[in-house]
Amino acid sequence: MTKRAILVLADGSVFEGNSFGAEKDAFGEVVFATAMTGYQEMLTDPSFAGQILIPTYPLIGNYGVNPADWESDRVQVRGFVVREECADPSNYQCEATIEDYLKQGNTPGIWGLDTRAITRKIRSRGAMMGMITTDKTPGQALEMLLSFPDYGSTDFVKEVSAKEPYEWDSADLPDESPRVALLDCGCKFNIMRILRRHGCRVTAFPCTATAEEMLSINPDGILLSPGPGDPELLDYATATVKGLIDCGKPIMGICLGNQLVARAFGGRNFKLKFGHRGGNQPVKDLLTGRVHITAQNHGYAVDPESIEGSGLEVTHINLNDGTVEGMRHRTLPIFTIQYHSEASPGPLDNMYLFEDFMTLMGRTDAR
């Protein structure tokens, strides 16, 4: 028998559906993502830590799950909300169903809800906290939910970052290969996979690493990874980035890395109403005039007025709402993007950015 479950939002809204995955309560910020595929990548993306995820595409699980599509070492979302769960997937790579995957990750899900209605509510009211439960009344769930800490008050980066430095899949690379020091604030595996394909030896450092620790390996370049939560909470990571700015090494920042660079130069970030999450966000490159279709996953953005006079300039904007999607420094070898050039699956329009990073390192022949 299918067990009933409810999703309760902080505004008192209640949506009833069917439980799948782990049978446990979950609370977190409720957000939606508009990509048609890639649910396994979304589930394992560390930038979704602390959140209950709603894909807007109605059928989820139709191609199952497989080991090749993990973007981290575990399911990162706190809960999963879908219109229809596919219990009989069909794909030559499939090794398990989406329900099996959620159970293995001890993550609750709920299906059979009107996800379109929830998405419309979030678009009009903004992202809000929510709770999935199978054994509490709506009133009990709402009372508990209102007692929990707000998403923006929690540092999720320390939850998802590596605890110790480690090297990514580079045993067969020659010693003279370009070396990249990566600040892991919630790095997706595909960033390191792509750098590896470009011939780079990648050493990932915990989010609490100092600039001196990262520079101790004498890297050719530095990459600041994506990650979850409010960048204004991350004074320790901002201090590290400040210490890296004047080292003369090329620096590339992705998503949270973009926001940390802004903070390091005295800028500020602000929370978006419902965030940018999905595989179809239009971004204009102000330097070339070209429009790219991008994959994104962020709930905060850089305040462009706050970086005026800092040496940074805006290079990319989101055509939906005009927010900052990329920056570069006028004199230092630093560039950043707010979207995910490594998205898997996702548009491949932006793979050139890794090639630009290689060029800055003077290692275009590394591949």
N, C-alpha and C positions, 0 to 999 in steps of 0.2 A: 504494500500500500504506500502511495506517495504521502509524505508527511507535509503538512501545511506549514508555511513560514510567513512572516511579515517583515516588511521594510518600513521603519518609522523614521520620518525626517524631523529635524529640529523645529520645524514650523507646525508640527502636529499632524502632518499628512501621513496616511497609512496606506500601504499597498500590499495586497495579499497575493501570495503565490505558493509555489512548491519548493520544498527544501531539496537541495542536492549538494554533493560534496560532503565536507565535514559537518556534523550536527553540533554546532556550538554557536554562541553569540558572537557577534562582531560589531564594532563601532568604528567609525572613521568619517572623513570628509567624503561626501558622495559627489562623484564627478563622472562625466561622460566622455567617450572617445568615439570619433566618427570614422575611423578606418574600417573598411569592409572585411579585411583579413588581418591576421597577425595577433589573434587572441593569446596565443602562447607567449609571444614576445611581450605583449602588454602585461600578462600576469607575472612575468619574471623581471620586468623592468623596475629597478630599484627606485626610480622616480615616482612610482605609484605607492611607495611605502606609506602606511597610515591612511590609505584611502579605500573606499568602496567603489569599485569600477563598474560602470554601465556602458557596454558597447551599444551604439545606436543601431548597428546592423542587427536584424531580428534573429537570424539563425546562427547559433554559435556551437562549435564542436563538430561540424560536418566533415572536417578532415583530420580529426583526432589530434593527438600530440605525439612528439618524437624527440629524442635526445638532442638532435641537431639544432633545435630552435630555442634552446634556453638562452636567456640574456643575462642570467645570474645563476647562483647555485641553489635557488629556492623560489617558491612562489612569494611574491612581495606584497601583493594587494591584501587587504584585510577581509574583503568580501567581494563577491562577484554576482552581478545582477543581469539576467538576460531575458529576452522575450521568449525564446524557444531553445531548449537544450537538445542537441542531437545525440541520441544514445547509440546510434549505429553509424559511425563514421566510415568514410570510404577514401582511402589514400594509401598508396604503396609504402609510404614511410610510417604510417600510423602504428603505434605500439600500445596506445591506451586511449580511453575515452576522456573527455573533459572532466567528467565526474570522478573517474579514477585519479586524475591528476590533482584535482582539488582535495580529494581525500588524502592523497600522499603528502600534500602540502599543508594539511590540517587547516584548510581554508573553507569557510561556509559559502554556499551559493544559494540563490533563489531564482527560480524561473517561472514563467507564466504571468508575469506582470506586464502592464502597459508601459514599456520603457520609453515610448514616445512621449507619454504624458509626463513622466518623471523628468525627461530631458527638457521639455518645454517649461516645466516649473523651475528647473535650475537656471535656464537661460533668462527667465524673467525675474526670479528672486535672488539668483546667485548661488554659488556652491555653498552647501551647508552640511552640517554633521548629520549622520544617520546611523541606524542600528538595525541589524538583521537578527532575528530571534525566532525560535520555534516553540518556546515554552513560556513566553511572557505575554501579558495583555498589552495592547497599545499604550495604555496609561502607565503601566510599570516600565515599559521600554522607554517611553519619553522621559519619565522621571530619572531613570538611570542615565539616559543620554545627556540630559541637561547638567548632570553632575560631573561628566567627563571633561578633561581638558580640551580646549579648542585646538584644531589642527595647527593653526598658526603660532601656537605657544610651545610647540614641541620640536626639539632638534632630532629629526629622523636621520640625518646624515651619519651620525655616530652609530646608528643601528645597522646601517647597510654597508658601511665602509669596511675594507679589509682591516684586520687587527694587526697584521704584520706586513712588512714589505715582501713582495714576491715577484718573480720574473715570469712573463707569459710566453710559454711555448717557443723558446728560442735556442734550445740545445743544439740544433743543427746549423745555426747561423754563425758566420765567421766573426772573429773578434772585432774586425774593423767595421762591422755593420753599424749604421746610425743608432744611437742609443736615445731612447725617450724616457724621461721621468714623468710618470702620470700621477697626479693627485686624485686619489680614488674617493670621490664624494658620493659614489653610487654608480660606478662605471658599468655600462653595458658591455658584455663580452665582445660585441661586434666592433667596437672601437679598437680593441686590441687585436682582433682578427684582421681588420683592415690594415693596421700598422704593421702587423706581421707579414701580410701579403706584400707590403711595400719594402720588406726586408729589414724592418726595425726590430731591435731588441728593446722590449718594453719592460720597465720595472715599475710596478704599481706601489704607491706609498699610501699608508692610512691617511685619513682626512686630517689627523692631528700632527702629521709630520711637519717639521720645520723646513724653512728654505735651505738651511745648511745641510740637513739630512738629504734632501732631494738633490742638491748640487754636489754632494759627496761622490756621486757616481760619474761626475763629469759628463752630463748628458749633452747631446747635440741639440735637443729640443725639449720643451716642457708642454704637456697637455693637461688642461684642467677639465675634469670630467663633469658630466651631468650629475644630478642628484635631486633628492626630494626636499620639500619644505621651504620655509621662508629664509632667504639669504641674509636677512637682517639679523638673524640669530647667530650667524657663523663668524664671530669675531676672530676665532682662532684660525680658521681657514683664510680669512681676509688678511690676517697678519702674515701668513705664509706667502700669499700672493704678493703682498707689498715687498717682502724680502726677495722675491724672484724678479721683480720688475727691472731692476738695474743690473742684472747679471749678464746682460747682453745676449742671452740665449733666446731663440725664437719661442714664442708662447702662443698656443692655440687654446681657446676656451670654447667649450660646447655647453649650451643651456645654462645650468647653474654656474659653470665656468665663466660664461659671459657676465653673469650678475656679480660674481666675485671680483672680476677685473674692474667693473664699474665701481664697486665699493672700495677697492684698493686705490682708486684714483679720486676718492672723495665723493662718489656718486651715491644715489639712493635707488631702491627698488620699491615697487608698490604691488599690491595684490590685484589681480584681474578679477572681474566679476564672476566668470565661470571658467576661465583658463582657455588655453589652446591645447587640444588633445585630439590627435587624429593624423591621417596620412594624406591630407588634401588641403593644406593651408597655403595660399598664394603669398609669396614673398618677393619684393622687388629689390634688386641690386641697384643701389643708387649710383654706383660707379660705372655700370655698363648699361643700365636701363632694362636689363633682362629680367623677366619674371620667372621664378622657379616655383614649382609645386613641391611642398616640403612636408615632412612628418614632424610633429611637435608633441611635446608633453611637458607643459609648464603652467603654473598658476600665478607666477609673478613676472614682472617686466621691469626693465631699467627706465627710470625717469630721465628723458633726454635733456631736460633743462639742468639736471643736477651734474652733468658731466661737461657743461660748457666751461671752457678755459682750462680743462684738465689735460689737454693733449689728445684726448680721444675724440673721434668723430663717428657719427652714425653712418653705416654703410648699407644696411638693409632695413626695410620696414615691412610690416605685415599689411597687406592691402585690404584686409577685412576691417581692421580697427586702427591702423596707423602706428601701432606700437613698435618699439625697437626690436629688430631681429638680427642685428649684427653691428659690430664696431671694429675700428682699427685705430692704432696709435699713429699719429702723424710722423713721428721720428723713430720710435722704437719698433722692433720686429714682433709686434703683438697684434693678433686679430682674433675676433670672437664671433660666434653665431649663437642665436637663441634657439634655433631649431636643431633637428637631429640629422646631420649629414650621413650618419652611419645607420639610419633606420633600416630595419630588416624585419618584416618586409616593409617596403616603402619606395618612394620615388628615388631613382638613381641620379637625379639631376645634380646632386650636390657632392658627389664623390670627388669632384675636382678640388674641393677644399683640402682634402688630405694631400693631394699633389702639390697644392700651394704651400702646405706645411713642409713637405719634403724639399721644395725649392728654397724656402727660407733657411732650411738646415744645410743647403748646398749639396744635397744628396739625391738629385733627381735620377741618378743611374742606379739606385739601390734595388729597384724591383728586378 
